Amino acid sequence: MKHSKKILAALLAAALTAGAYLTTVGAAAPGSAPAPTESSRPLAASAPAFADVPNGAWYEDEVAWCVAHDIMSGITDTDFEPETDMVRSTVALAIWRAEGRPEAASAAQFSDVEANADYAPAASWTAERGIMSGYGGGVFGSNDPVSREDLATALWRYAGEPETEAGEDFADEADIANYARIAVDWARASGVVNGRPGNRFDPKATITRAEVSAVLYRYLNKGSGTAITTNGGEVIALSALEHQAEGGSTVYYISDITPEAMVAVYDALEWSPTGKVAVKLSTGEPPNSNYLRPELIKDVVQGVDGTIVENNTAYGGSRAETAMHYQVAKDHGFNDIADVVILDENGSMTIPVEGGSVLRWAPTSPTTTPIWCCPTSRATPWQASAGPSRTSPSAWAPPRASA
C-alpha cells in the first residue's frame, strides 16, 4: 500500500458476537478450520421429517440439526437410515459441508473417486488438509466403513491436532491404534465422542449415521455447553473461568441480524474513525461461502466512507493470487458497495521491530526482532536487510503473541 489506512476491526466483530447465528451466503454452516470456535447454532425448528427417525429418539434433534444446517442429508426424502454405517466418503462429505463447502486447490486423483461424485470435492479438500488422506497408492477407500477411532482422528485433525492431557485410560485402551490415541483422548476430554458402558471406547466398532449426527452436533456446538475451545485447540471448562466483576471488557449481544442492526451496533460505539478508513473482512471462498452479505454491511461501510481490505491467503486456493482474489471479491459483490484493496498485492516484506510490547518474537538477529507481515503463498520479492530470508524454514516460525 502506498498510503496508510486505519483499520476498523471492532466494527464487524461486534455484530458477529450476536446471539443469533449468522448464516453466510451459500453455506448454512460455515466453519473455521482448523477448529471451529463459532457461537452456538440453535436446533432448527423445521427440519425435514424422516419416517425412520421416531419422535423422541435419542438422536432426533441431532439429525434435524445436521440436516437443517446442510451438514448431512437423508438417503431419500423420507428416509435418513440412522442405523446405517457411515463410510469414508460420507464422513468426508459431512466435514466438508460443515466447513462451508470450501474449494480445494486441485482435484485429488483417487482411483475410487469418480470425478462427478457428490463427495469428490470433499475427498479432495479433506485429503489436501490432511484430515482424511486416503490409503496411499491413489485409493481413498470411499465405501469403507468408518470406525469410532477413525472418526475421532478425522475430527481431531480437522480441529488442528490440538494437544490434550492423556486422562484416564479406557478399559480397552490397548485396542486403540497408536495413530488415534491422542485423538481419542481429545475427543473424550472435549465431549465430542463419548465412551461406552464399562469404561470402553470400542475403537474398532463402526459408527452409524445417527451416532455421527450426534458427534457433529456436539463438536460444532461444544463452545456453548460446558466448555469452550480456544483457537489453539485447548478445551477449558466453563466452571474453571472466574467471572470478572471489574476491570474487564463488556460484551453486548443482539439477536437482530439486519443492516439496520449493524448500523445500530456501530452507533453504539460512540466513536468515529478519522482519516482513511479500512474495513477488514473476509472476501469469502468461491463459489459462495464464508463471507458477510454485502447488503448486510453496506450501510456501515459506506457510512464511514470505508475501503474494504483483505490479504491474499497463505494456504493456497483461489484467493492466493491477487488477480483471482480481486475477481472473487467482485463475484461476491463487494465492489458494488466500496472500493476493494488487497493489502499485499505488490508483495510482502519483513519489518524489523525494536522494543515491541504487544507482539513479541524470539530474536533471530542480535539487533532486531523481526515481525512477519502480510504472509502470502508467493515468494517475497524483497526483505528487510536485518532479517533472515523468509524462504528459509529454519529461520521463520509463527509469531507468539503476548500481552
N, C-alpha and C positions, 0 to 999 in steps of 0.2 A: 504494500500500500504506500502511496506517495504522501498521504496525509493521515493524520491521527484521527481516531474516532473514539468516542466514549461508549462503552458497552452497556446497554440496558439489559442486564441479565435477570434482575429480580422480577421484572415485569411479567414474563410468561411463566416463570416458576411459581409465582403466587397462585395463578389460576390453576396450575396443574396439581396443586395440593387439594383441589376441591373434593368435597365428599362424594360427589357422583363421579363415576368412571367415565373418562373422556375417550370415546372411540375415534380412532384415526380413519382417514379416508381409505376405503377399500380393504380394510382389515379390522375385523371385530375384536381381535385380541392381539395387539402388538406387544412385543416384549422388549427386554433389554439385555441381549446376550452380551456378555456372558451370562449373568444370573439376574432374573427379574427382581426389581425392588418396587414395583408399582403398587398403587393403592388397591384395596380390595375391590374385586368386581362382584357385585351382588348377584345372587341367584336370579335367573331370568324368570319373569312372571308368566311368560307364554312361550314355552318351548314345544316343539312338535311332540305329540303323544305317540308312544310306541305300544303296540298290542302286547309285546313281550316284556315290557317294563311295568310290573304291577304297582298300583298305588300303595305307598308305604314301604316299598322295597328299600333296603338299606342304601342302595345306590341310586335311587330315583332322582334326587336333587342333583347329584353329581353328573349324571348322564344329561339331564336337562341343561345344566350349566355349560357343559362341554359342547353340546350341540348348538345352544343359543349363541355361543361365542365362536362358532366356526372352527373349533379345535378337533372335534370328532363328528362324524355323520352316521346316520343309520345305514344298515346294509341295504335296506329298501325304505320306502316312505313310511312303512308301517312296522318294520322290524329293526331293532337295534342289535339283536343277538348278544345279550350281555354275557352269556356263558361261553361264547366262542373265544378261543385263544387269540391273543394279539400276535402278529408276526412282525418281522423286522421292517417290512415296507410300511405297515400301518403305524408303527411306533414312530418311524422317521417322519411320516406324513403329519402325525399329530403334533410333534415337536416343532416342525417347520411351520405349521399353521398357527401354533401358539405364538411363534416369533413374528408373525405377520406376513408370512409367505415371501421371505427375502429372496433375492436373486443370487444364485451362485456365480462366481467369477467365470466359470466354464462348466459345461456338462461333463459329469463323470462318465467314464467308459466302463460300465459294468455289463458283462455278458448276459446277466439275468434281469436287466432293467431295460424294458422297451422304451424307446425314446418318447413315445406318445403316452406312456403310462401316467396316470394321475399323480403317482408318487415319484416320478422321475426327477422333478426339480427338488423334491425333499431329499432324495437319496444323494443328489449332487451336493446340496448345501450341507447336510449333516456330515457327509464324508469330508468336504472341504474344511469344515470346522473341527474335525476330529471327534465328533460326537458319536457317529456310527460309521466306521471307516471301511467296512467290508472285511472279507476273509483273506484278501490277497489273491493274486492271480486273476484279478478282474472280476471277482464274484462278490456280490453284495449280500446274498442269502435272503432275497426278498421274501420268500414264503416260509422261512424257518421260524418256528415259534420262539417267543422271547421269554427268557427265564426271569425270575424276580431279581437275581443279582445283576443280570444284564440291563434290565430297566433302570435299576439304581445307578449303574455305571454310566448309562447314557445321560441321565438327568444330572449326575454329578459333573460330567464333562460339560454339559450344557450350562451348568452353573459356574464354570470356570475352574473346576477342580479345587474347590476350597479345602483348606486344611481343617482338620477336626480332631477332637480327642477320641481315643480308641473306645473309651467307655467299657461297660460290662460286656463280656463275651456272651454270644448266643450259645445255647447248648450244642448247636450243630455248627459252631464257628469253624471247625476243621474242614467242613464241607464247602466253605466259601472259597472260591478261586482267589489266588493271590492278587490278580489284577482288580478284583472287585472289593477287596476288604476295606479300603479307605472309603470307597463309595458307599458301602453298606453302613459303615459307622456314621457317615454324614447323613445318609437317608434316615437312619433311626434318630439321630440327635436332632434333626430338623423336623421330625414328624412327617416326613414325606412317604416313606414306605415302612409300615409297621411290621413288627414280628407276629408270629402265630402262637397259639397256645403252647405252653410248656417251654417258653423262652426259646422258641425255634424261629429261625429266619426262613428255612426251607428254600435255600438259594437256587436249586436246580428246577424247582417247580415252575411250570409255565404260568402266565398271568392272563386273566381274562379281560375282555373289553370293559366289563363292569368295574373290575379292580383298577384298570388303567384310568378310567374316568375319575375314580376317587383319588388316585395318586396325583393326577394332573390338577385336579381341583385343589388338593391340599398344597401342592407345590406352588401353583400360581397365586394362591391366596395366603401363603404362610405368613406374610408380613402383617396380616390383620388378625391373627389368632393369638397364641400365647407367646410368640417370639417374633423377632424381626431379624432380617438378614442384611448385613452390610454389603456395600459394593464389593468388598473384598471376600465375601462369602462367609463371614463369621456369623454364627447364629447366636443371638442374645435373647435370653428370656426376658419378657416384659417385667416380670417380678424383680429382676435384678436392676432395673432402671429406677433411679431415685427422681421424684418429682422436684423440679427446681421452682421454688416459690418466688425467687427473685434473682435478678442478675442474668436471666436467660432471655432468649428471643421469644416473641409471641407469634404464634401461627394461627391464621384465620382460615376457616373453611366455608365454602359456599356450595350449594347444590345446583345453582343455575348456571349452566354452561351455554352461554349465548354471547353474541358480540356486545350486547348492552352490558352484560355482567363483566366482560373483560374490561370495558371502559370503567365500570364502577370500581373494580379491583385496583386499576391504575390510579384512579382519582383518590382512592382511599390512602394511597401512599403520601399524598400531600407533598409531592416533590416533582419538580420538572427538570429534565436534563437540559444542559446548555451546550452550545457548540454543535458540532456534527455528531449525530446520534446514530449508533448502530444497534440493530435488534438481532441478537444471535439466536438462531434456531436451527433445527434440523430440516433440511430440504427434502428428506424422506427417501425411501428406497423405491426404485421403479419396479413394477409399473405404478402401484398406488398403495403405499403403506408407510406407516411410521412418520407421519407429519401432521401438523395442525392445519386444518382447513383455512385457506387464505381468507375466506369470508368471515371466519371467526375472529381473526386478529386484525383485519383490515383497518377498523376504526382506530385502534390503539396505535398501530404502526404509522398510519397517516397523521394521527393526532400529534405525534412527536416529530413528524417530518423525518421518519427514520429510514435508514438504508438497511436492508436485510443482508447479513453477513454469515458466511459459513466457511469451513475449511474442507479441502479435499480429504477423503478418507485414507487412513493408513492401512486398511485391511483389504484393499482391492475393490472390485465391483465397479459399477457404472459411475460412481462419484469419485473415483481415484484420480481421474484426469480432468483438467479444467474445462475443456470444451464440452465433454459429456456431462459434467456437473452442471454447467450453465443450462444445458438442454433439459436436464432433469428438473431444475428449478422452474424453467419456463413451462414444461409439461404439467407441473403440479400447480401452476397458476400464481406463483409468487411475483413474477414480473408484472402481473396485472394490478398489483397493489403497491409496489415500491420498486426502487432500483435494487439490484442484487449484485453483491461483490463477493467473489471468492478470495479470501484473505491471502492465500498462498499461491495465487495464480502465476506469479512471477518467480516461484521457487520459495525456499525456506532457508533459514540461517540459524546458527547458534549465537547466542548473545552472552558474553561473559558478564556475570553479575557479582558484585562485591558487597558483602555486608547484608545479605538478604535476611529478613526476619520472618517471612511467612513461608516461602518455598526455600527449602534447604536441600542441597545435593552434595554428596561426598565429593570433595575436590578431585579432579583428575589432573590439575595443574597446580604447582606450588603457589601461583599468584592469583588464580581466578577460580571461581566456582561457576561452571557453565550451566545454563538452563536451556533445555531443549524446547525450541519454539516452532510452532506450526508444523508438526510432522506430516509428511506425505509419503506415498509409496514410491515417489520418484527420487533419484539421486540428487543430493543437494548441490546446486551449481557453485556455491561459494561458502566458505566457512570463516568464522572469526579466527584471526591468526593465533590467538592464545589458546584456543580449544582444540581438542583432538578431532580427527576425522569422524563424521557421523556414520560413515560406512564401515567403521571398524567395530565389530560386535563386542570386542573386549573392552572398548573404551567407553561404551554407552550402556546405560541401564535406565529403566524407568525412574523418574524423579520420586523422591519421598517427600511428601508434604507434611509439614508440622507447624502448629500454631506458635 
